[in-house]
Every structure is written in structure tokens, then in C-alpha cells.
Amino acid sequence: MGLTVVIIAFCLALGALAAVAAGRPGLFKSVAADLRAALGADIRAARPKRFSPKKTLFLIGPSAAHPACRLQRRLLKPAIAAFIREDVTVMEVYGDERPEQNGEPVDWLDAALLRHAMNAEEGFFLIYVDENGKTVLRSQAPMVTADILARAGLDVDAPQSGKRRKSAVLKKLRAA
């Protein structure tokens, strides 16, 4: 008896819903469109950004502590503002660690797969891919920033390293 009452109540509710829908045909279309738009926005927000190697400087090495990697990071540090102005992405890939894009870890990108795709599986590599997707710079040794900017075809003046501070150790040695 109880199940019969539930089924009859469900049928009455569906009948009432059908009567409302028949009287106002656009009612459910607008609700469905709003729901679809909200759901689409949530899906787009949850989906990771697509990765494009265009206008990217790749710094690839066996580890972050590797001497060539440390030297190249030190040489690139004064040019960060120039790279930002030119909309150039700096991608650091060290060993099996997660790659970093402009200092932010990219969790969904596999380091080994990226190294394989860039044909840089062993050792140190500095690679620049231009806006057309062509590799215009490929070096297995650290490079001075001015050379990187010139070979990459970026119209930016190389940043000056600034005024050097005198070493406290040298001051003490000279005073002695």
C-alpha cells in the first residue's frame, strides 16, 4: 500500500511539472541554458591550461644543483624583466622533478616526456623556441644573456648587471 502511494505521488508530481511546462515552453530551456553555461565555465576552469612551447626558453639539466644550471640561472636573473616584457616563458626542467614555468610548478607536465620531446634527455641544454614553434637556439653550455637575446631574435637590450659591491673580505685584506 505504501509503495502504491509513493508511485501515485510521483506520477502526480510529474503531471504537474508537465502541465507547467506545457503552459510556459521557454521555462525549462532558459534554466537548462543557464545550467549548461555554469557547468561549462566550471569545466573550463578545472581543465589545466594548454601548454605551448612557443616563445619559451627551456633550461634543462640533470638537477637544480648542477653547476651549469646554477650558472645559467645566475646569468638569467638580471634579464627576467626583459623576458616578461617580451612575453617569453622560462621553463626549468631538472631531472625527474616537476617542471617549473616562470617559477611555478606545473604538476600535470611530465619532466621525462618533456625532455624526450625536446631531444634533451642527458646533460644540460638551453633551448629557445620562437613564436612560430621553431627551435632557434640550442646550446649545451651556459650562455650570457646578451647572446641568448641576440640569437633568439628578441629586440631587447641586454640588462646591465648593475653596480658591483666591494667584497667585505677584500676590504679587510686591503686594510691589513
Secondary structure, DSSP 8 states (H G I E B T S, - for coil): -HHHHHHHHHHHHHHHHHHHHHH-TTHHHHHHHHHHHHHHHHHHHHS------TTEEEEEES-TTSHHHHHHHHHHGGGHHHHHHTT-EEEEEETTS--EETTEE-TTS-HHHHHHHTT--SS-EEEEE-TTS-EEEEESS---HHHHHHHHT--------------HHHHHHHH-
